[in-house]
C-alpha cells in the first residue's frame, strides 16, 4: 500500500487519497467526512509512526517529532493520550475519540467496527503521578454507566508504559 498523504490544516488532519478510504474500510482509521478522511490526532501520530501516512503542513512534510510538537499546542493532553492509543491499537482494539462523552476514547473490541457494534469501554487516560478523588472516580464511572460501557482507566507511567484498570457495574 502506498503512503497516504494527509494535511494538517487549522486544527484537523485529513486526506482525500483513495488509500485513506481503503485504510478506513479495512482498519477503521479516520472518519470519512465528505470527500476526505479526517484523522484524530492520535490516529495521525500512530500512522506516521507506522510509516503509513505522511502529514504535510502547507508544502512541508512533518516528522513525527514535529507533528507531535504541533499537536501538543492544539491538545495539551496528547502526551498522555497517545501512548494509550498506541498500546490499545497494538493489542488489536479499535480506538476512537470520546469527546461527546467527556472521555478520552471509546474502545471497540477486537474485530468490531464502529457503527456496527457499540464500544466496549469508555476510557480515561492519566499520569501515574496524578491522583484523583472519589468524586472524580464516581463521575467517570457515571459516564461509563450512562453510555452502557465499562470504564477503562489507562494509567501512563514515566516510561510511557500503560496499566489498565477496568471497572464494571455488578448487581449483587
C-alpha positions in Angstrom: 0.0 0.0 0.0 1.3 3.5 -0.9 1.8 6.0 1.8 -1.2 8.2 2.4 -0.7 12.0 2.1 -2.5 13.9 4.7 -2.6 17.6 5.6 -2.6 19.5 8.9 -4.9 22.5 8.3 -6.0 24.5 11.2 -6.9 22.0 13.9 -7.6 19.0 11.7 -5.7 16.3 9.8 -7.3 14.9 6.7 -6.6 13.1 3.4 -8.5 12.8 0.1 -6.3 9.9 -1.1 -8.1 6.7 -2.2 -5.8 4.7 0.1 -7.2 6.7 3.1 -10.7 5.5 2.3 -9.3 1.9 1.9 -7.5 2.0 5.2 -10.6 3.3 6.9 -12.7 0.5 5.5 -10.1 -2.2 6.4 -8.9 -0.9 9.8 -11.3 1.9 10.9 -8.6 4.6 10.9 -10.1 8.1 10.5 -13.7 9.1 9.7 -15.0 9.8 6.2 -16.3 13.3 6.1 -17.4 14.3 2.6 -14.6 13.8 0.1 -11.9 13.3 2.8 -11.0 11.1 5.7 -10.3 13.0 8.9 -7.9 11.6 11.5 -7.9 12.2 15.2 -4.5 13.5 16.4 -3.7 10.1 18.0 -4.6 8.2 14.8 -2.4 10.5 12.7 0.6 10.1 15.1 0.2 6.4 15.1 0.0 6.2 11.3 3.0 8.5 10.9 5.0 6.3 13.4 3.9 3.2 11.5 5.0 4.9 8.2 1.5 4.5 6.7 0.9 8.2 6.2 2.9 11.4 5.7 1.5 14.6 7.2 2.1 17.9 5.5 1.6 21.5 6.7 1.4 23.6 3.6 4.2 22.1 1.5 6.4 20.9 4.4 6.4 17.2 5.3 6.3 16.9 9.1 8.4 14.4 11.0 6.8 12.5 13.9 8.5 14.8 16.4 7.4 18.0 14.5 3.9 16.7 14.2 3.8 15.8 17.9 5.0 19.2 18.9 2.4 21.0 16.8 -0.4 18.7 18.1 0.7 19.4 21.7 -0.1 23.1 21.1 -3.6 22.0 20.0 -4.2 19.3 22.6 -2.3 19.6 25.9 -3.2 16.0 26.8 -1.8 14.4 23.6 1.3 13.3 25.6 -0.9 11.2 27.9 -3.4 10.1 25.3 -1.1 8.9 22.5 0.8 6.2 24.5 -2.7 4.7 25.5 -3.9 4.9 21.9 -0.8 3.2 20.6 -0.9 0.5 23.3 -4.6 -0.3 22.6 -4.2 -0.4 18.8 -1.1 -2.6 19.1 -3.3 -5.0 21.0 -5.8 -5.1 18.2 -8.5 -2.8 19.5 -10.2 0.0 17.5 -9.9 3.3 19.3 -11.9 6.4 18.6 -12.3 9.7 20.4 -15.0 10.1 23.0 -15.3 13.9 23.2 -19.1 13.8 23.3 -18.9 11.6 26.5 -16.3 13.8 28.1 -13.8 11.0 28.0 -10.6 10.4 26.0 -11.5 7.3 24.0 -14.2 4.8 23.0 -12.6 1.4 22.7 -14.2 -1.3 20.5 -13.5 -5.0 21.0 -11.1 -6.7 18.6 -12.8 -7.3 15.2 -15.6 -4.8 15.9 -16.4 -2.0 13.6 -17.6 1.4 14.9 -21.1 2.0 13.7 -21.8 -1.8 13.5 -21.3 -2.5 17.2 -21.1 -0.4 20.4 -17.8 0.3 22.1 -16.9 -1.9 25.0 -15.2 0.7 27.1 -15.1 4.4 27.6 -11.5 5.3 28.5 -10.0 8.0 30.6 -6.2 8.5 30.5 -4.0 9.9 33.2 -0.4 10.0 34.5 0.7 7.6 37.3 1.8 10.6 39.3 -1.7 12.3 39.2 -4.2 11.4 41.9 -7.9 11.8 41.7 -10.7 12.0 44.2 -13.6 9.6 44.8 -15.8 12.3 43.3 -13.7 12.2 40.1 -13.8 8.4 40.1 -17.6 8.5 40.6 -18.0 11.0 37.8 -16.0 8.8 35.4 -17.9 5.7 36.4 -21.3 7.5 35.8 -20.2 8.5 32.3 -19.4 4.8 31.6 -22.6 3.6 33.1 -24.8 6.1 31.3 -23.3 5.2 28.0 -23.7 1.4 28.7 -20.0 0.9 28.6 -17.4 -0.3 31.1 -14.9 2.2 32.5 -11.3 1.7 31.5 -8.8 3.7 33.4 -5.5 3.9 31.5 -2.6 5.0 33.7 0.7 6.1 32.0 4.0 5.9 33.9 7.1 8.0 33.3 8.4 5.4 30.7 5.1 5.6 28.8 4.1 2.1 29.8 0.4 1.8 30.3 -1.5 0.0 33.0 -5.3 -0.6 32.6 -8.0 -0.9 35.2 -11.5 -2.0 34.2 -14.5 -1.0 36.3 -17.9 -2.5 35.6 -21.2 -2.5 37.4 -22.3 -5.6 39.2 -25.8 -6.3 40.5 -25.5 -8.3 43.8 
